[in-house]
């Protein structure tokens, strides 16, 4: 795009972008080990709704519900410690 400052995102695009950025931030907050931060999304996960799937696979399915559920699961990792 020649004028990126004029780019407009739909409400759906804004929501999806928000989930992605917040998931990234939550992962960074959840793990002290950089390897866990770097690999969390690509490792099989047997907790919660993942059922042995990789979190990234859920996101790639494209469902906003999967994005929400992935966000909520990672969010619960942080607040379960309190």
C-alpha positions in Angstrom: 0.0 0.0 0.0 1.4 3.4 -1.0 -0.3 5.2 2.0 -0.4 2.8 5.0 -1.7 5.6 7.2 -4.9 5.4 5.2 -5.4 1.7 5.8 -8.6 0.7 7.5 -9.3 -2.5 9.4 -12.7 -4.0 9.8 -14.1 -4.7 13.3 -13.3 -8.4 12.7 -9.7 -7.7 11.6 -9.3 -5.5 14.7 -10.6 -8.2 17.0 -8.3 -10.8 15.4 -5.3 -8.6 15.6 -6.1 -7.8 19.2 -6.3 -11.5 20.1 -2.9 -12.2 18.3 -1.1 -9.4 20.1 -2.6 -10.3 23.5 -1.8 -14.0 23.0 1.8 -13.0 22.3 2.0 -10.8 25.3 0.4 -13.4 27.6 2.9 -16.0 26.4 5.8 -13.6 27.2 4.3 -13.0 30.7 3.7 -16.7 31.3 7.2 -18.1 30.7 10.6 -17.0 31.9 12.3 -19.5 29.6 12.8 -18.0 26.1 12.5 -21.4 24.5 9.0 -21.8 26.0 8.1 -18.3 24.7 9.4 -19.1 21.2 7.9 -22.6 21.0 4.6 -22.6 23.0 2.4 -22.1 19.9 4.0 -24.9 17.9 4.1 -27.6 20.6 1.4 -30.1 21.1 -0.7 -29.2 24.1 -2.8 -31.7 26.0 -4.4 -29.2 28.3 -7.9 -27.8 28.0 -9.5 -27.6 24.6 -6.2 -28.3 22.7 -6.5 -32.1 23.2 -3.0 -32.8 21.8 -3.1 -30.2 19.1 -0.8 -27.3 18.7 -2.2 -23.9 19.7 -1.1 -22.5 16.3 -3.3 -25.1 14.6 -6.3 -23.8 16.4 -5.6 -20.3 15.3 -5.0 -21.3 11.7 -8.4 -22.9 11.5 -9.5 -19.2 11.3 -12.3 -19.3 13.9 -12.6 -16.3 16.1 -13.9 -18.7 18.8 -10.6 -20.6 18.6 -8.7 -17.4 19.0 -10.8 -16.4 22.0 -10.4 -19.9 23.6 -6.6 -19.9 23.0 -6.4 -16.5 24.6 -8.5 -17.5 27.6 -6.4 -20.7 28.1 -3.1 -18.8 28.1 -4.6 -16.1 30.3 -5.7 -18.8 32.8 -2.0 -19.9 33.1 -1.1 -16.6 34.5 -4.0 -16.1 36.9 -3.9 -19.7 38.1 -0.7 -18.9 39.9 -2.2 -16.1 42.0 
